[in-house]
Amino acid sequence: MPMRHWPERTDVQTITVFINITGRHACRFSRKRMKCVDDFRLRLGNSELVPIVIGGMGVDISVQQLALEAVRLGGIGHLSDAMMMDTADRYFGKHFTRDKMRANMASMNNPDKSGVRFDPGAVAEATRLHVAAAMEAKRGHGLLFINLMEKLTMNAPRETMQTRMNAALDAGIDGITLAAGLNQNSFHLIQDHPRFRDAKLGIIVSSARALQIFIRRNAKLNRLPDYVIVEGPLAGGHLGFGMDWVKYDLKTIVAEVLAWMQKENLAIPVIAAGGIFTGSDAVGFLENGVAAVQVATRFTISRECGLPEAAKQAYLGAEESDIEVNMQSPTGYPMRMLKRTPAMGQGIRPNCEMYGYLLENGKCEYIDAYGRVTHGGMDRKVAVNDKICLCTHMRNYDVWTCGQNTWRLKDTTHRLEDGSWFLPSAEHVFRDYQYSKNQQIKLPD
Ligand SMILES: Cc1cc2nc3c(=O)[nH]c(=O)nc-3n(C[C@H](O)[C@H](O)[C@H](O)COP(=O)(O)O)c2cc1C
């Protein structure tokens, strides 16, 4: 790879080129050497990393195989802890979901789910199983983090969050990325864990204001985050913005965060996320002061990604007009997805006894939406148009959430004779981010 052998990492390198056009004239011009992502490094503690982070994607989308590729190639990969008990059943032959349903049968026909309980021992075991297996399989000098969403309130927000964080640390995870919420108390919940100061802990924010709140709230702990991911409005999954997300842009928010940190004398690596589609996009951010980029959409169609083939092909076939941000998620956050997401308009019975990861005080917006259609009854299969039963449908890969740039994925691969799209390896996508220049995207062989 030629870029590996380029001499030094200077800001601007002038290359003088002589071209003999006709044999009589020599044309001389100068140009700047363009940089690629590999010219930069992310320093986190003792680790020097390729500044590429594959973001956490739940449920079971940024699977171990995908996350570990980023680690092997010297970057950072994320597991997702969304619905870990259910995924542990699949991967480790457990029966956490069945056991939970049996224990909570009493509320089956009741829209009030305040009696639904998660067994903290089972939550911890599921987390430990996932993390320990991934850490054991880990190769290379990159780092493996876990994406932990505060919004997965599980009818006992504090207790379950604490359990999940502690269990991930117990099982040896390199770092925890706090997501989907302000996470004001999350550091407090693990302050007694022996790894509290040694594990890498970071947070995703969508504004300088959210970061200020987090840092002020944790001032007494004398523990700053090791990194801050600034996620803009073009990301996949839930957005940290309202339905007016178009008014915001990642570059401006990153600049605001960097300016505030400079004013406060804070030297925390900032990682930009959301809509960074090419290596050149990433270089643009790295040259403007971020320490790394977090990317996801390009990896959704990789062979290692957990999405089923049908979803990957749907992403590849999508046009820009097929993508929307809507309020279908019962979390109350806007979410981006393909308009023809299979879950849309389905009216399955709320499955909180089995899942219920979004329950808070026995409530979930999907139960309310379902109740409005069934007039309070819980025993009919109907069409619910304004909300999705997110747990059930994410678990079944029926919510095709995606980044705003999903329609551009078709430019990153080629079509096969049968009309389907070729799926690149995660390594190919990672290397393309790492080495490409000039807005070019290398197609897979
Ligand atoms: C399919 C998909 C699922 C996602 N799920 C989550 C999630 O569970 N938690 C989270 O914090 N971010 C989630 N994200 C956001 C990514 O981790 C990442 O920050 C963002 O999508 C980066 O922007 P890009 O997709 O334009 O590269 C998801 C993104 C995608 C595309």
The ligand as an SDF file (V2000), in Angstrom:
LIG
                    3D

 31 33  0  0  0  0  0  0  0  0999 V2000
  -28.1590    0.4400   11.5010 C   0  0  0  0  0  0  0  0  0  0  0  0
  -27.6580    1.3800   12.5680 C   0  0  0  0  0  0  0  0  0  0  0  0
  -27.9410    1.1230   13.9070 C   0  0  0  0  0  0  0  0  0  0  0  0
  -27.4520    1.9710   14.9040 C   0  0  0  0  0  0  0  0  0  0  0  0
  -27.6910    1.6680   16.2140 N   0  0  0  0  0  0  0  0  0  0  0  0
  -27.1370    2.4250   17.1930 C   0  0  0  0  0  0  0  0  0  0  0  0
  -27.2650    2.0460   18.5610 C   0  0  0  0  0  0  0  0  0  0  0  0
  -27.8510    1.0070   18.8870 O   0  0  0  0  0  0  0  0  0  0  0  0
  -26.7030    2.8470   19.4910 N   0  0  0  0  0  0  0  0  0  0  0  0
  -26.0270    3.9980   19.1710 C   0  0  0  0  0  0  0  0  0  0  0  0
  -25.5400    4.7090   20.0570 O   0  0  0  0  0  0  0  0  0  0  0  0
  -25.8720    4.3610   17.8640 N   0  0  0  0  0  0  0  0  0  0  0  0
  -26.3850    3.6050   16.8870 C   0  0  0  0  0  0  0  0  0  0  0  0
  -26.1790    3.9330   15.5740 N   0  0  0  0  0  0  0  0  0  0  0  0
  -25.3360    5.1060   15.2540 C   0  0  0  0  0  0  0  0  0  0  0  0
  -23.9010    4.6820   14.9030 C   0  0  0  0  0  0  0  0  0  0  0  0
  -23.2900    4.0370   15.9880 O   0  0  0  0  0  0  0  0  0  0  0  0
  -23.0020    5.8320   14.4070 C   0  0  0  0  0  0  0  0  0  0  0  0
  -22.6580    6.7340   15.4280 O   0  0  0  0  0  0  0  0  0  0  0  0
  -23.5630    6.6460   13.2530 C   0  0  0  0  0  0  0  0  0  0  0  0
  -24.4920    5.9500   12.4910 O   0  0  0  0  0  0  0  0  0  0  0  0
  -22.4010    7.1050   12.3820 C   0  0  0  0  0  0  0  0  0  0  0  0
  -22.8520    7.7310   11.2320 O   0  0  0  0  0  0  0  0  0  0  0  0
  -22.8520    6.9970    9.7930 P   0  0  0  0  0  0  0  0  0  0  0  0
  -23.7950    5.8700    9.9170 O   0  0  0  0  0  0  0  0  0  0  0  0
  -23.3170    8.0660    8.8470 O   0  0  0  0  0  0  0  0  0  0  0  0
  -21.4510    6.5420    9.4960 O   0  0  0  0  0  0  0  0  0  0  0  0
  -26.6740    3.1120   14.5580 C   0  0  0  0  0  0  0  0  0  0  0  0
  -26.4110    3.3590   13.1990 C   0  0  0  0  0  0  0  0  0  0  0  0
  -26.8770    2.5080   12.2250 C   0  0  0  0  0  0  0  0  0  0  0  0
  -26.5540    2.7980   10.7770 C   0  0  0  0  0  0  0  0  0  0  0  0
  1  2  1  0
  2  3  1  0
  2 30  2  0
  3  4  2  0
  4  5  1  0
  4 28  1  0
  5  6  2  0
  6  7  1  0
  6 13  1  0
  7  8  2  0
  7  9  1  0
  9 10  1  0
 10 11  2  0
 10 12  1  0
 12 13  2  0
 13 14  1  0
 14 15  1  0
 14 28  1  0
 15 16  1  0
 16 17  1  0
 16 18  1  0
 18 19  1  0
 18 20  1  0
 20 21  1  0
 20 22  1  0
 22 23  1  0
 23 24  1  0
 24 25  2  0
 24 26  1  0
 24 27  1  0
 28 29  2  0
 29 30  1  0
 30 31  1  0
M  END
$$$$
